[in-house]
Amino acid sequence: MSHTAGIRQTQKLKTRQSLLDAALLLLEHQSLSSLGLREVTRAAGVTPTAFYRHFADTAALGVALVEETLGSLHGLIAAVLAETGDSQERVDRSVEVIARHVGAQPAHFRFIAREQHGGVGPVRAAIAAQLRRFAEEVACALGQEPGSAGWSEEDLLMLGGFYVDHMVMTASALLEAGPEREREVVRQTRRRLRLVTIGRAHWLDETPAPDRERDETPAPDRERDGAPARD
């Protein structure tokens, strides 16, 4: 790549990031569905034409914000899951990672909390896809533990999804609590997830209920059916 091309690429990335940062600042006070393209370009100091060089519309910009917010978490959580130690230790460390990330990027997580059930379909779908990917990654890590012997893929994915859903709720709780109550939110989250860990250890203890329908079916009434009765 030539020096000139490198400068152009750097400027292009800088403009794209300026648009993302401007949109995120504006989204502190409104939803994505009400955000205007000209609002964003004015706040970023670029022309509407420059916007279209990076995003097809504000929905595409919103999807990019989802990837910027949640995509960065994948590597952090994957590193925690790959560490040695029991599952509870890794859950505790995951909670710490979430708390630090929310503290460092509160605006990003407020955007996710608002738009997860918001009015922009592509953004809702992007958030759901990222969370589903998280659940699959957690399920895969849990499946490699000795305590998961005998678990079905469906049950592991259910457990992974539960952990991810709880992490999302924790992020929302941290945003509402603020710095003064962060430690309490983290403590409560650890306690709740510890309860899940205890329940997980006994998930396979439950045996299927007997086939009561078969056992309780009355014997055929031979006389009623026309069959000869026995003496």
C-alpha positions in Angstrom: 0.0 0.0 0.0 1.4 3.4 -1.0 1.8 6.2 1.6 -1.0 8.2 0.0 -3.4 5.2 0.1 -2.5 4.6 3.7 -3.3 8.2 4.6 -6.7 7.9 2.8 -7.5 4.6 4.6 -6.6 6.2 8.0 -8.8 9.2 7.2 -11.7 6.9 6.2 -11.5 4.9 9.4 -11.3 8.2 11.4 -14.5 9.5 9.7 -16.3 6.2 10.3 -15.4 6.3 14.0 -16.5 10.0 14.2 -19.9 9.0 12.9 -20.2 6.2 15.4 -19.1 8.4 18.3 -21.5 11.2 17.3 -24.4 8.8 17.0 -23.6 7.3 20.4 -23.6 10.7 22.0 -26.9 11.6 20.4 -28.4 8.3 21.4 -27.9 9.2 25.1 -31.1 11.2 24.8 -33.1 9.4 22.1 -33.8 6.1 20.5 -32.2 5.0 17.2 -35.6 5.0 15.4 -35.8 8.8 16.0 -32.2 9.6 15.1 -31.8 11.6 11.9 -29.0 11.1 9.4 -28.3 14.9 9.3 -28.2 15.1 13.1 -25.4 12.5 13.0 -23.4 14.1 10.2 -23.7 17.6 11.8 -22.5 16.3 15.1 -19.6 14.4 13.4 -18.7 17.4 11.3 -19.0 15.6 7.9 -21.4 15.9 5.0 -24.3 13.5 4.4 -22.5 12.2 1.3 -19.6 11.2 3.6 -22.1 9.2 5.7 -23.2 7.1 2.8 -19.6 6.1 2.1 -19.7 4.2 5.4 -23.3 3.2 6.1 -26.4 2.6 4.0 -28.7 4.2 6.6 -28.9 4.8 10.4 -30.0 1.1 10.9 -26.6 0.0 9.4 -24.9 2.5 11.7 -26.8 0.9 14.7 -25.6 -2.5 13.7 -22.1 -1.3 13.6 -22.5 0.1 17.2 -23.8 -3.3 18.3 -20.7 -5.0 16.9 -18.5 -2.4 18.5 -20.1 -2.9 21.9 -20.6 -6.6 22.1 -18.0 -7.8 19.6 -15.2 -6.5 21.9 -16.6 -8.7 24.7 -16.1 -12.0 22.9 -12.3 -12.0 23.3 -12.5 -11.0 26.9 -15.1 -13.6 27.9 -13.4 -16.3 25.8 -10.1 -15.6 27.7 -11.9 -16.1 31.0 -13.6 -19.3 29.9 -10.3 -20.7 28.7 -8.7 -20.2 32.1 -8.2 -23.1 34.5 -10.2 -23.3 37.7 -13.7 -24.5 38.5 -16.8 -23.1 36.8 -17.7 -20.8 39.7 -14.3 -19.1 39.7 -14.7 -18.5 36.0 -18.3 -17.2 36.5 -17.0 -14.8 39.1 -14.3 -13.5 36.8 -16.8 -13.1 34.0 -18.9 -10.9 36.3 -15.8 -8.8 37.0 -15.1 -8.4 33.2 -18.7 -7.3 32.6 -18.6 -4.8 35.4 -15.3 -3.3 34.1 -16.6 -3.1 30.6 -19.9 -1.5 31.5 -17.9 1.0 33.7 -15.6 1.8 30.8 -18.3 2.1 28.1 -21.6 3.0 29.8 -23.0 4.8 26.7 -22.5 1.7 24.6 -24.4 -0.5 27.0 -27.2 1.9 27.5 -27.6 1.8 23.7 -27.8 -2.0 23.8 -30.2 -2.0 26.8 -32.5 0.4 24.9 -32.3 -1.1 21.4 -32.5 -4.8 22.4 -36.3 -4.5 22.2 -36.4 -1.2 20.2 -38.1 -0.4 16.9 -35.2 -1.0 14.5 -35.4 -4.6 13.3 -31.8 -5.0 11.9 -30.4 -3.8 15.2 -32.6 -6.1 17.3 -31.5 -9.0 15.1 -27.8 -8.0 15.4 -28.1 -7.9 19.2 -29.9 -11.3 19.3 -27.2 -12.8 17.0 -24.4 -11.6 19.2 -26.1 -12.9 22.4 -26.8 -16.2 20.7 -23.1 -16.5 19.7 -22.2 -15.7 23.3 -24.5 -18.5 24.5 -23.0 -21.0 22.1 -19.5 -20.1 23.2 -20.4 -20.4 26.9 -22.1 -23.7 26.2 -19.1 -25.0 24.4 -16.8 -24.1 27.3 -19.1 -25.6 29.8 -19.4 -28.8 27.8 -15.6 -29.4 28.2 -15.9 -29.5 32.0 -16.1 -32.9 33.8 -19.3 -31.8 35.5 -21.0 -31.7 32.1 -20.6 -35.4 31.4 -24.0 -36.7 30.3 -25.4 -33.4 29.4 -27.2 -33.0 26.1 -26.2 -30.2 23.7 -29.7 -28.7 24.1 -29.3 -28.5 27.9 -25.8 -27.0 27.6 -27.1 -24.4 25.3 -30.0 -23.7 27.7 -27.5 -23.2 30.5 -25.2 -21.0 28.4 -28.2 -18.9 27.4 -29.1 -18.5 31.0 -25.7 -17.2 31.9 -25.7 -14.8 29.0 -29.2 -13.5 29.8 -28.1 -13.0 33.4 -25.0 -11.1 32.3 -27.2 -8.8 30.2 -29.4 -8.2 33.2 -26.3 -7.5 35.3 -25.1 -4.9 32.8 -28.5 -3.1 33.0 -28.5 -3.3 36.8 -25.0 -1.8 36.8 -26.1 1.1 34.6 -29.0 1.9 36.9 -27.0 1.5 40.1 -24.1 3.7 39.3 -20.7 3.5 40.8 -21.9 3.8 44.4 -23.9 0.5 44.2 -21.7 -1.4 41.8 -20.2 -3.6 44.4 -23.6 -4.7 45.7 -24.8 -5.5 42.2 -21.7 -7.6 41.6 -22.2 -9.4 44.9 -25.8 -10.2 44.2 -25.0 -11.4 40.7 -22.3 -13.8 42.0 -24.7 -15.2 44.6 -27.4 -15.8 42.1 -25.0 -17.5 39.7 -23.6 -19.6 42.5 -27.1 -20.9 43.1 -27.3 -21.9 39.4 -23.9 -23.7 39.8 -25.2 -25.7 42.7 -28.4 -26.6 40.8 -26.3 -27.6 37.8 -24.4 -30.2 39.8 -27.7 -32.0 40.4 -29.4 -31.4 37.0 -29.0 -35.1 36.0 -30.1 -36.4 39.4 -33.7 -36.3 38.4 -34.9 -39.6 36.8 -37.8 -39.6 34.3 -41.2 -40.1 35.9 -42.7 -43.6 35.4 -45.0 -44.2 32.6 -48.1 -43.8 34.7 -50.4 -43.8 31.8 -49.4 -47.3 30.8 -49.3 -48.6 34.4 -52.7 -47.1 35.3 -54.6 -48.2 32.2 -57.4 -50.5 33.4 -57.4 -54.1 32.2 -59.8 -54.7 29.3 -63.4 -55.6 30.3 -63.6 -58.9 28.5 -67.3 -59.3 29.2 -68.1 -55.9 27.9 -66.1 -56.4 24.7 -67.9 -59.7 24.1 -65.0 -62.0 25.1 -65.8 -65.0 27.3 -65.3 -64.4 30.9 -63.0 -66.7 33.0 -64.5 -68.6 35.9 
